[in-house]
């Protein structure tokens, strides 16, 4: 399992009875988690010192209950040091995320993805060191509030950020500005990801790297339906057509239990078989402070040269 264990301002404190207890900066949230099927004693004092609690409804959905929680606050993440500050392209490598509780338990950030930010930022650093004057173009699909976008931009890449939600793209722009990347070479696109990829193929555009973080189910800006089990492999095949002759990396994330790491591995290996690289896939997770366990949070498949 790949573990996001470099956080200083986020942690899973404990988890029990279908919920996880978390620190988000100085605030404590309690949110549902379907992986937490065990019932263990809730001994940590933070179980009784909540700032926010998302109550899941048995009928689906749910609602937040707040106890002295602001409408918005921020946390930071430090990308790994490279030993060469110039590789940050006039950036410190510190990412800032603006958080707020909104629909269906979310805060605007998936902290387990930091393990992937660390991985691909290192690849970008190394490529920039080899070819300092060459642009590294990264396409981020289903880009949400921009965690991967600003991590790649901090490392010096040129990013095309695509999401079907205008609100999420706006939120991502705010995160970029807060991270000192307001002037970074980021192209912000509100569009259906598949249709955007098809247009990029027709335009003859190419990318050094592609990131995709597709939902299990969703709708595009014009009502387009997305079902991951039906759509993910055809999209990976389309994206392969956008890669340069010597790509840097390809990353696919999944929060769908049916897409196990072995399935991600096989899909990526099949679609990218003509390129000289290696594929690996694992569960990703977050360490739990109280018991030393690692909480599973989905899976990622990676291809790199």
DORO-776195 format. One record per residue: residue in three letters; z, x, y of N, C-alpha, C in turn. Coordinates in steps of 0.001 Angstrom, whole numbers, plus 500000, padded with zeros to 6 digits. Each point is the difference from the previous one (the first is absolute). Layout:
[pt "ALA" [Z X Y] [Z X Y] [Z X Y]] ...
//
This chain:
[pt "UNK" [500000 500838 498799] [500000 499162 501201] [500000 500873 501251]] [pt "UNK" [499178 499607 500981] [500008 500681 501291] [501039 499305 500895]] [pt "UNK" [500940 500777 500516] [501143 499444 500709] [499969 500370 501476]] [pt "UNK" [500164 499006 500861] [500059 500225 501449] [501438 500357 500374]] [pt "UNK" [500336 501273 499875] [501393 500424 500157] [500224 500889 501225]] [pt "UNK" [499077 499980 500967] [500149 500838 501197] [500425 499214 501239]] [pt "UNK" [500342 498734 499824] [500424 499192 501143] [501369 500442 500495]] [pt "UNK" [500170 499988 501337] [501307 500245 500620] [500565 498722 500638]] [pt "UNK" [499131 499049 500347] [500443 498792 500709] [499789 498730 499191]] [pt "UNK" [499640 500147 498741] [499874 498849 499099] [500609 500376 498658]] [pt "UNK" [500671 499034 499358] [500457 500213 498624] [500286 498664 499332]] [pt "UNK" [499798 499981 498675] [500490 498897 499188] [501442 500352 499631]] [pt "UNK" [500942 499190 500474] [501413 500270 499747] [500377 499590 498589]] [pt "UNK" [499611 498791 499629] [500365 499450 498691] [499034 498856 499692]] [pt "UNK" [500000 499538 498764] [499172 498860 499633] [500627 499280 498810]] [pt "UNK" [499958 498668 500044] [500605 499187 498951] [499547 498549 500161]] [pt "UNK" [499905 499292 498893] [499734 498559 500008] [498766 499604 500815]] [pt "UNK" [498909 500741 499831] [498760 499649 500659] [499899 500377 501457]] [pt "UNK" [500935 500829 500507] [499972 500383 501408] [500250 501498 500152]] [pt "UNK" [499463 500560 501094] [500274 501400 500323] [500651 500083 501385]] [pt "UNK" [501001 500845 500078] [500784 500231 501214] [499483 501282 500632]] [pt "UNK" [499556 499910 501265] [499312 501126 500615] [500556 500341 501380]] [pt "UNK" [499939 501286 500331] [500179 500465 501371] [498633 500194 500630]] [pt "UNK" [499744 499341 501113] [498807 500229 500805] [500492 500543 501338]] [pt "UNK" [500121 501303 500114] [500656 500568 501165] [501468 499631 499963]] [pt "UNK" [500502 499434 501076] [501422 499642 500046] [500259 498563 499564]] [pt "UNK" [498972 499318 499502] [500154 498609 499594] [499926 499852 498483]] [pt "UNK" [500761 499037 499488] [500071 499752 498557] [499360 498662 499678]] [pt "UNK" [498994 500039 499128] [499299 498789 499597] [500169 499772 498508]] [pt "UNK" [500005 498725 499617] [500021 499603 498591] [498771 499141 499753]] [pt "UNK" [499136 500484 499076] [498732 499316 499764] [499755 499828 498509]] [pt "UNK" [499211 498991 499618] [499687 499799 498586] [499125 501124 499461]] [pt "UNK" [500161 500276 498703] [499115 500944 499318] [499853 499555 498552]] [pt "UNK" [498787 499648 499573] [499815 499463 498646] [500291 501003 498886]] [pt "UNK" [500020 501296 500324] [500298 501012 498984] [501483 500059 499655]] [pt "UNK" [500836 499486 500885] [501453 500122 499807] [500480 498833 499144]] [pt "UNK" [499876 500123 498691] [500358 498909 499095] [501388 500208 499377]] [pt "UNK" [500695 501052 500407] [501325 500270 499454] [501097 499428 500895]] [pt "UNK" [501163 499809 499414] [501176 499485 500706] [501092 501051 499899]] [pt "UNK" [500188 500775 501080] [501016 501047 500025] [500983 499726 501132]] [pt "UNK" [501223 500526 499927] [501025 499735 501032] [499540 500454 501380]] [pt "UNK" [500260 499168 500984] [499622 500303 501382] [501206 500611 500711]] [pt "UNK" [500229 501274 499738] [501215 500656 500479] [499850 500615 501390]] [pt "UNK" [498795 500322 500403] [499822 500690 501276] [500362 499072 501160]] [pt "UNK" [500684 500546 500989] [500491 499207 501121] [498859 499358 500799]] [pt "UNK" [498787 500605 499957] [498891 499463 500784] [499524 498639 499509]] [pt "UNK" [500358 499607 498781] [499653 498654 499535] [500621 498934 500904]] [pt "UNK" [501084 500346 500677] [500693 499050 500865] [499798 500303 501478]] [pt "UNK" [499091 500910 500313] [499761 500376 501398] [498505 499896 500328]] [pt "UNK" [499439 498874 499751] [498563 499819 500164] [499615 499710 501447]] [pt "UNK" [498830 500508 500386] [499382 499609 501265] [498908 498954 499803]] [pt "UNK" [499488 499918 498781] [498983 499012 499697] [499899 499771 498506]] [pt "UNK" [499768 498740 499611] [499920 499646 498571] [498841 499032 499832]] [pt "UNK" [499037 500370 499160] [498902 499088 499707] [500341 499217 498743]] [pt "UNK" [500107 498689 500124] [500348 499122 498881] [498716 499465 499374]] [pt "UNK" [499776 500322 498765] [498821 499520 499286] [500242 498571 499544]] [pt "UNK" [498999 499138 500187] [500089 498615 499556] [499477 499872 498582]] [pt "UNK" [500631 499162 499201] [499527 499752 498641] [498648 499292 499997]] [pt "UNK" [499642 499400 501124] [498728 499298 500116] [498893 500903 500544]] [pt "UNK" [500348 501270 500227] [499033 500925 500579] [500299 500267 501461]] [pt "UNK" [499690 501202 500460] [500295 500342 501387] [501492 500222 500197]] [pt "UNK" [500462 499723 501199] [501403 500198 500322] [500178 500112 501496]] [pt "UNK" [501168 500499 500428] [500252 500144 501426] [501039 501076 500262]] [pt "UNK" [499941 500552 501204] [500944 501026 500422] [501272 499372 500559]] [pt "UNK" [501104 500664 499755] [501278 499718 500660] [500416 501290 500690]] [pt "UNK" [500283 499922 501304] [500275 501211 500771] [501464 500075 500414]] [pt "UNK" [500502 501233 500017] [501361 500298 500458] [499900 501218 500919]] [pt "UNK" [499801 499772 501273] [499943 501097 500961] [498866 500971 499675]] [pt "UNK" [498781 499485 499903] [498809 500818 499768] [499039 499798 501161]] [pt "UNK" [499521 501078 500634] [499056 499828 501117] [498658 499470 499506]] [pt "UNK" [499212 499497 500929] [498668 499504 499644] [499089 501124 499552]] [pt "UNK" [500219 501194 500530] [499180 501151 499613] [500811 501277 500167]] [pt "UNK" [499799 500954 499106] [500634 501315 500105] [499082 501013 499330]] [pt "UNK" [500359 501288 500059] [499123 501043 499488] [500731 500933 499047]] [pt "UNK" [499250 500566 499055] [500486 501112 499193] [498923 501073 499986]] [pt "UNK" [500380 501204 499556] [499106 501151 500045] [499872 500631 498616]] [pt "UNK" [498859 500663 499807] [499781 500754 498766] [499359 501330 500356]] [pt "UNK" [500525 501079 499421] [499481 501335 500254] [499111 500443 498853]] [pt "UNK" [498725 500238 500297] [499114 500548 498989] [500457 501400 499607]] [pt "UNK" [499713 500443 498782] [500460 501317 499551] [499472 501117 500888]] [pt "UNK" [500813 501016 500203] [499587 501159 500775] [498953 500795 499235]] [pt "UNK" [498991 500466 500724] [498958 500818 499380] [500211 501480 500241]] [pt "UNK" [500959 500347 500858] [500181 501394 500381] [499016 500434 501070]] [pt "UNK" [499160 499090 500442] [498999 500293 501026] [499886 498779 500898]] [pt "UNK" [500714 500008 501105] [500054 498837 500867] [498636 499621 500569]] [pt "UNK" [499073 500975 500078] [498683 499693 500570] [499255 498977 499163]] [pt "UNK" [500374 499872 498718] [499316 499049 499149] [500329 498560 500352]] [pt "UNK" [501036 499793 500802] [500311 498649 500440] [499126 499566 501186]] [pt "UNK" [499120 500881 500452] [499075 499661 501083] [500768 499408 501184]] [pt "UNK" [500870 500820 500565] [500798 499606 501159] [500903 498802 499719]] [pt "UNK" [500433 499858 498764] [500914 498930 499636] [501138 500586 499182]] [pt "UNK" [501189 499423 500118] [501173 500560 499329] [500097 499636 498530]] [pt "UNK" [499190 499033 499549] [500131 499528 498624] [501063 498936 499835]] [pt "UNK" [500623 499567 501122] [500991 498931 499946] [499310 498660 500259]] [pt "UNK" [500117 499084 499043] [499373 498692 500104] [501056 498975 500416]] [pt "UNK" [499630 499076 500861] [500912 498958 500468] [499437 498638 499610]] [pt "UNK" [500866 499182 499396] [499595 498670 499546] [500844 498939 500698]] [pt "UNK" [499321 499048 500628] [500668 498873 500638] [500158 498889 498972]] [pt "UNK" [501227 499592 499772] [500318 499037 498947] [500435 498671 500586]] [pt "UNK" [499697 498940 499268] [500534 498683 500343] [499914 499128 498761]] [pt "UNK" [501014 499198 499726] [499955 499114 498833] [499012 498868 500236]] [pt "UNK" [499103 499803 499036] [499054 498894 500141] [499745 499392 498631]] [pt "UNK" [498904 499277 499854] [499768 499128 498861] [500225 500663 498650]] [pt "UNK" [500570 499225 499103] [500251 500392 498624] [500615 501386 499881]] [pt "UNK" [501166 500154 500566] [500937 501126 499814] [499564 501327 500611]] [pt "UNK" [498793 500098 500559] [499484 501311 500410] [500549 500451 501346]] [pt "UNK" [499911 501330 500225] [500438 500614 501251] [498863 500700 500724]] [pt "UNK" [498834 500086 499365] [498875 500711 500589] [499819 501405 499474]] [pt "UNK" [500712 500363 498942] [499885 501348 499449] [500362 499980 498523]] [pt "UNK" [499228 500745 499194] [500324 500212 498598] [500434 501462 499850]] [pt "UNK" [501301 500279 500028] [500469 501394 500062] [499648 500833 498780]] [pt "UNK" [499772 499371 498845] [499620 500773 498815] [498665 500718 500185]] [pt "UNK" [499168 499518 500944] [498707 500631 500220] [500118 501392 500619]] [pt "UNK" [501188 500377 500457] [500179 501337 500567] [499650 501093 498999]] [pt "UNK" [500173 499724 498708] [499660 501012 499002] [498494 500267 500005]] [pt "UNK" [499200 499003 500336] [498558 500218 500123] [499632 500646 501331]] [pt "UNK" [500716 499654 501080] [499746 500672 501275] [500196 501506 499852]] [pt "UNK" [501089 500387 499333] [500272 501422 499797] [498853 500669 499247]] [pt "UNK" [499505 499299 498979] [498950 500572 499150] [498698 500207 500773]] [pt "UNK" [499500 498947 500624] [498681 500167 500615] [500062 500762 501314]] [pt "UNK" [501142 499972 500707] [500084 500810 501223] [499892 501484 499649]] [pt "UNK" [500563 500396 498860] [499855 501383 499557] [498559 500368 499708]] [pt "UNK" [499249 499074 499396] [498582 500253 499733] [499217 500146 501302]] [pt "UNK" [500321 499150 500975] [499322 500082 501297] [500341 501314 500689]] [pt "UNK" [501294 500403 499970] [500408 501275 500610] [499172 501149 499433]] [pt "UNK" [499904 500034 498667] [499306 501108 499349] [498516 500023 500347]] [pt "UNK" [499378 498821 500048] [498582 499945 500366] [499803 500438 501458]] [pt "UNK" [500912 499569 500890] [499900 500405 501398] [500165 501516 500144]] [pt "UNK" [500859 500569 499176] [500219 501451 500063] [498740 500740 499569]] [pt "UNK" [499292 499474 498992] [498774 500622 499507] [498840 499806 500970]] [pt "UNK" [499949 498807 500620] [498878 499660 500885] [500555 499374 501286]] [pt "UNK" [500579 500812 500895] [500693 499454 501179] [499119 499196 500946]] [pt "UNK" [498699 500231 500007] [499120 499296 500925] [499293 498809 499373]] [pt "UNK" [500305 499726 498755] [499317 498909 499300] [500830 498717 500060]] [pt "UNK" [499352 498877 500305] [500688 498717 499968] [500296 499596 498558]] [pt "UNK" [501183 499448 499783] [500339 499393 498707] [500087 498503 500243]] [pt "UNK" [499057 499278 499446] [499914 498556 500224] [500668 499253 498852]] [pt "UNK" [500962 499147 500345] [500764 499237 499011] [499824 498513 500275]] [pt "UNK" [499686 499241 498958] [499908 498540 500086] [501241 499400 499359]] [pt "UNK" [500740 499200 500780] [501215 499349 499510] [499760 498492 499949]] [pt "UNK" [499880 499459 498783] [499714 498583 499787] [501271 499225 499681]] [pt "UNK" [500054 498747 500460] [501225 499183 499889] [501153 500797 500632]] [pt "UNK" [499758 500459 501213] [500814 501057 500599] [501322 499516 500588]] [pt "UNK" [500206 498678 500076] [501301 499430 500342] [500467 500525 501364]] [pt "UNK" [501235 500455 500099] [500545 500455 501282] [499831 501501 500212]] [pt "UNK" [499183 500638 499164] [499526 501335 500331] [500822 501183 499539]] [pt "UNK" [500872 499834 499011] [500771 501148 499535] [499104 501152 499570]] [pt "UNK" [499040 499716 499136] [499094 501046 499534] [499090 500476 501123]] [pt "UNK" [499618 499096 500884] [499125 500372 501111] [500645 501041 500887]] [pt "UNK" [501243 499764 500417] [500610 500949 500929] [500417 501290 499288]] [pt "UNK" [500300 499937 498705] [500291 501229 499255] [498753 500883 499938]] [pt "UNK" [498849 499398 499702] [498761 500765 499932] [499576 500498 501382]] [pt "UNK" [500207 499164 501017] [499642 500411 501357] [500876 501147 500477]] [pt "UNK" [501286 499961 499674] [500906 501085 500382] [499571 501318 499374]] [pt "UNK" [499399 499908 498806] [499536 501198 499311] [498672 500510 500542]] [pt "UNK" [499361 499224 500866] [498782 500460 500641] [498726 499317 499572]] [pt "UNK" [500087 498928 499217] [498804 499307 499536] [499511 498982 501039]] [pt "UNK" [498729 499631 499892] [499413 498888 500742] [500051 498769 499089]] [pt "UNK" [500617 498921 500469] [500295 498861 499139] [499205 498775 500420]] [pt "UNK" [499501 499272 499002] [499503 498643 500212] [500978 499064 499300]] [pt "UNK" [500704 499200 500795] [501081 499131 499538] [499463 498577 499939]] [pt "UNK" [499988 499405 498794] [499404 498670 499822] [501019 499046 499385]] [pt "UNK" [500182 498854 500645] [500851 498950 499461] [499474 498660 500491]] [pt "UNK" [500158 498967 499184] [499479 498679 500359] [500862 499290 501033]] [pt "UNK" [501230 500470 500218] [500929 499341 500915] [500004 500689 501358]] [pt "UNK" [499633 499264 501026] [500031 500536 501358] [501417 500402 500397]] [pt "UNK" [500984 499196 499567] [501382 500313 500327] [500471 501304 499375]] [pt "UNK" [499600 500262 498747] [500397 501241 499333] [499342 501213 500661]] [pt "UNK" [498750 499852 500399] [499317 501108 500670] [500672 500297 501341]] [pt "UNK" [500402 498950 500710] [500725 500205 501249] [501322 500713 499791]] [pt "UNK" [500701 499629 498952] [501276 500634 499652] [499765 501473 499657]] [pt "UNK" [498936 500288 499262] [499678 501385 499646] [499725 500833 501251]] [pt "UNK" [499309 499410 500976] [499753 500711 501259] [501317 500352 500691]] [pt "UNK" [500949 499063 499971] [501313 500257 500594] [500690 501161 499298]] [pt "UNK" [499909 500041 498663] [500608 501104 499258] [499345 501334 500351]] [pt "UNK" [498682 499982 500173] [499306 501232 500370] [500456 500492 501375]] [pt "UNK" [500098 499097 500939] [500450 500377 501344] [501431 500526 499947]] [pt "UNK" [500886 499324 499275] [501389 500438 499893] [500114 501360 499329]] [pt "UNK" [499022 500328 499146] [500002 501287 499296] [499303 501097 500789]] [pt "UNK" [499636 499728 501236] [499313 500995 500818] [498544 500170 499636]] [pt "UNK" [499417 498964 499369] [498624 500084 499527] [499108 498948 500657]] [pt "UNK" [500392 499579 501200] [499217 498991 500695] [498588 500445 500322]] [pt "UNK" [499789 501302 500169] [498675 500540 500312] [499350 500646 498780]] [pt "UNK" [500581 499840 498828] [499443 500597 498795] [498668 499330 499650]] [pt "UNK" [499127 500696 499277] [498683 499429 499652] [500128 498962 498881]] [pt "UNK" [500452 498797 500383] [500176 498893 499054] [499087 498855 500439]] [pt "UNK" [499205 499534 499074] [499122 498844 500265] [500676 498776 499408]] [pt "UNK" [500334 499015 500841] [500744 498821 499566] [499022 498858 499730]] [pt "UNK" [499990 499483 498769] [499034 498982 499605] [500728 498788 499402]] [pt "UNK" [499729 498807 500545] [500472 498744 499406] [498830 499403 499235]] [pt "UNK" [500094 500024 498670] [498861 499546 499207] [500433 499829 498545]] [pt "UNK" [499195 499260 499263] [500148 499933 498554] [499590 501361 499430]] [pt "UNK" [500866 500587 499165] [499786 501379 499566] [498710 500160 499192]] [pt "UNK" [499740 499090 499088] [498796 500123 499180] [498744 499911 500866]] [pt "UNK" [499961 499052 500921] [498823 499856 500850] [499822 501218 500905]] [pt "UNK" [501107 500565 500457] [499904 501206 500823] [499409 501153 499201]] [pt "UNK" [500479 500173 498765] [499479 501077 499148] [498501 499810 499770]] [pt "UNK" [499581 498783 499729] [498571 499739 499774] [499173 500358 501234]] [pt "UNK" [500520 499687 501183] [499269 500346 501223] [499957 501512 500213]] [pt "UNK" [501092 500682 499694] [500017 501457 500143] [498997 500658 499062]] [pt "UNK" [499836 499450 498810] [498995 500527 499071] [498606 499841 500602]] [pt "UNK" [499727 498816 500562] [498680 499766 500603] [499768 500911 501210]] [pt "UNK" [501074 500300 500730] [499880 500877 501171] [499823 501468 499613]] [pt "UNK" [500303 500320 498750] [499898 501389 499559] [501186 500853 500385]] [pt "UNK" [501146 499381 500301] [501199 500754 500346] [500702 500516 498749]] [pt "UNK" [500700 501129 500156] [500706 500605 498867] [501374 500498 500439]] [pt "UNK" [500892 500115 499011] [501384 500399 500259] [500435 501094 499023]] [pt "UNK" [500894 500849 500499] [500572 501052 499150] [501081 499457 499076]] [pt "UNK" [500615 498917 500387] [501107 499458 499212] [500117 498501 500247]] [pt "UNK" [500490 499289 498993] [500182 498555 500100] [501375 499627 499468]] [pt "UNK" [500680 499131 500727] [501295 499447 499614] [499832 498491 499918]] [pt "UNK" [500515 499383 498961] [500015 498538 499970] [501326 499500 499438]] [pt "UNK" [500534 498988 500661] [501296 499425 499642] [499849 498490 499902]] [pt "UNK" [499209 499521 499044] [499633 498581 499977] [501151 499089 499592]] [pt "UNK" [500035 498791 500553] [501000 499014 499569] [499611 499414 498647]] [pt "UNK" [500957 499366 499352] [499682 499312 498746] [499089 498810 500257]] [pt "UNK" [500268 499331 501118] [499192 498831 500380] [499977 499921 501515]] [pt "UNK" [498872 499628 500547] [499937 499879 501446] [498721 499320 500455]] [pt "UNK" [499926 499808 501312] [498812 499394 500606] [499532 500858 501165]] [pt "UNK" [498690 500101 500149] [499420 500715 501116] [500032 499172 501267]] [pt "UNK" [499514 500558 501131] [500057 499295 501283] [499183 498717 500028]] [pt "UNK" [499027 499862 499085] [499191 498781 499948] [500270 499214 498725]] [pt "UNK" [501184 500199 499408] [500386 499242 498826] [499564 500602 498679]] [pt "UNK" [499469 501226 500025] [499566 500648 498761] [501200 500188 499064]] [pt "UNK" [499832 499644 498740] [501094 500094 499032] [499944 501345 499283]] [pt "UNK" [501159 500635 499892] [500142 501276 499299] [500972 499828 498837]] [pt "UNK" [499552 500275 498789] [500860 500054 498817] [499843 501388 499403]] [pt "UNK" [501078 500751 499957] [499885 501420 499700] [499411 500273 498618]] [pt "UNK" [500369 499201 498998] [499517 500262 498647] [498480 499863 499905]] [pt "UNK" [499429 499122 500816] [498560 499778 499979] [499250 500943 500935]] [pt "UNK" [500652 500399 501068] [499268 500660 501088] [500214 501503 500099]] [pt "UNK" [501066 500539 499410] [500349 501388 500281] [498975 500992 499468]] [pt "UNK" [499557 499845 498748] [499074 500995 499459] [498643 499963 500697]] [pt "UNK" [499416 498812 500248] [498743 499991 500778] [500154 500647 501378]] [pt "UNK" [501181 499844 500638] [500201 500626 501305] [500076 501522 499872]] [pt "UNK" [500696 500489 498963] [500051 501449 499780] [498592 500549 499793]] [pt "UNK" [499179 499282 499233] [498621 500437 499781] [499205 500026 501307]] [pt "UNK" [500195 498992 500858] [499334 500004 501297] [500460 501181 500847]] [pt "UNK" [501307 500246 500001] [500546 501074 500829] [499489 501369 499560]] [pt "UNK" [499727 500144 498724] [499467 501275 499507] [498711 500354 500730]] [pt "UNK" [499228 498996 500388] [498748 500241 500702] [500202 500517 501420]] [pt "UNK" [501227 499872 500514] [500313 500469 501354] [500506 501437 500028]] [pt "UNK" [500262 500592 498848] [500572 501337 499965] [498943 501071 500279]] [pt "UNK" [500444 501066 500651] [499139 501170 500193] [499790 500691 498657]] [pt "UNK" [499121 500985 499963] [499690 500670 498742] [501201 500737 499406]] [pt "UNK" [500882 500497 500870] [501208 500686 499545] [501223 499330 500636]] [pt "UNK" [500426 498878 499441] [501118 499257 500601] [501306 500784 499918]] [pt "UNK" [500942 499573 500828] [501320 500630 500020] [500980 499264 499100]] [pt "UNK" [500105 498659 500191] [500886 499227 499132] [499610 498528 500012]] [pt "UNK" [500550 499280 499040] [499800 498560 499866] [501317 499434 499481]] [pt "UNK" [500536 499000 500681] [501315 499453 499660] [499930 498490 499884]] [pt "UNK" [500496 499460 498888] [500079 498553 499795] [501447 499640 499693]] [pt "UNK" [500561 499068 500760] [501354 499509 499764] [499958 498593 499420]] [pt "UNK" [501004 499679 499199] [500074 498661 499418] [501451 499556 499887]] [pt "UNK" [500241 498752 500419] [501306 499368 499799] [499907 498894 498963]] [pt "UNK" [498882 499959 499289] [499772 498983 498978] [500413 500544 498641]] [pt "UNK" [500908 499313 499323] [500549 500521 498741] [498925 500177 498928]] [pt "UNK" [498917 499220 500084] [498947 500113 499000] [499171 501260 500127]] [pt "UNK" [500041 500641 501166] [499245 501234 500208] [500930 501192 499803]] [pt "UNK" [500196 500355 498756] [500864 501122 499653] [499345 501326 500393]] [pt "UNK" [500772 501088 500073] [499415 501296 500354] [498806 500384 499136]] [pt "UNK" [500059 499701 498696] [498876 500351 499129] [498728 499255 500397]] [pt "UNK" [500149 498763 500475] [498846 499215 500438] [499413 500603 501277]] [pt "UNK" [500864 500372 500948] [499529 500652 501220] [499281 501302 499659]] [pt "UNK" [500582 500763 499097] [499401 501266 499586] [498590 499780 499463]] [pt "UNK" [499861 499022 499120] [498703 499763 499367] [498968 499527 501013]] [pt "UNK" [500388 499086 500902] [499058 499502 500993] [499500 501125 500904]] [pt "UNK" [500918 500818 500486] [499606 501082 500908] [499168 501042 499259]] [pt "UNK" [500430 500352 498789] [499251 500980 499209] [498582 499532 499742]] [pt "UNK" [499847 498726 499708] [498682 499450 499710] [499112 499978 501239]] [pt "UNK" [500551 499553 501115] [499202 499852 501219] [499648 501342 500637]] [pt "UNK" [500885 501000 499847] [499803 501282 500680] [499644 501122 499022]] [pt "UNK" [499444 499643 498860] [499775 500988 498938] [499002 501089 500386]] [pt "UNK" [499128 499745 500978] [499001 501009 500360] [500567 501104 500889]] [pt "UNK" [501228 499807 500504] [500587 500985 500893] [500892 500970 499239]] [pt "UNK" [500088 501215 500519] [500805 501040 499375] [501435 499887 500510]] [pt "UNK" [500847 499318 499231] [501376 499815 500428] [500869 499530 498859]] [pt "UNK" [501252 499717 500306] [500952 499545 498990] [500610 498670 500428]] [pt "UNK" [500367 499195 499022] [500608 498694 500244] [501393 499984 499394]] [pt "UNK" [500941 499437 500724] [501342 499766 499469] [500491 498664 500534]] [pt "UNK" [500860 499355 499255] [500547 498703 500407] [501423 499885 499484]] [pt "UNK" [500872 499464 500825] [501410 499852 499640] [500581 498784 500706]] [pt "UNK" [501130 499538 499507] [500815 499085 500792] [500514 500753 501224]] [pt "UNK" [500234 499268 501077] [500679 500580 501156] [501341 499289 500161]] [pt "UNK" [500977 500711 500550] [501323 499404 500077] [500868 500582 501093]] [pt "UNK" [501160 499372 500170] [500987 500397 500998] [501329 500301 499318]] [pt "UNK" [500645 501115 500349] [501311 500301 499404] [501052 499003 500476]] [pt "UNK" [500943 499684 499102] [501085 499065 500313] [501289 500815 500148]] [pt "UNK" [500613 499911 501166] [501139 500846 500345] [501180 499827 499049]] [pt "UNK" [500344 498759 499666] [501248 499732 499281] [499983 500406 498528]] [pt "UNK" [498848 499932 499364] [499987 500210 498555] [499064 501107 499528]] [pt "UNK" [499280 500628 500921] [499130 501093 499624] [498707 499585 499327]] [pt "UNK" [499737 498701 499903] [498765 499525 499402] [498855 500098 501008]] [pt "UNK" [498792 499795 499504] [498838 499899 500876] [499421 498601 499822]] [pt "UNK" [499908 499267 501096] [499512 498623 499965] [498477 499993 500001]] [pt "UNK" [499343 499457 498974] [498532 499948 499977] [499462 499098 501114]] [pt "UNK" [498934 500448 500648] [499434 499259 501135] [498479 499934 499927]] [pt "UNK" [499443 499871 498822] [498556 499951 499869] [499466 501272 499379]] [pt "UNK" [498706 500233 500178] [499337 501160 499402] [498911 500505 500926]] [pt "UNK" [499651 501266 499826] [498919 500610 500767] [499114 500811 499076]] [pt "UNK" [498704 499978 500293] [499034 500838 499301] [499374 500950 501015]] [pt "UNK" [499939 501289 499653] [499507 501015 500931] [498865 500814 499364]] [pt "UNK" [498967 500228 500781] [498970 500973 499641] [499997 501084 501082]] [pt "UNK" [499890 501248 499608] [499861 501077 500974] [499193 501129 499390]] [pt "UNK" [499454 500836 500870] [499206 501129 499543] [500890 501053 499363]] 
//
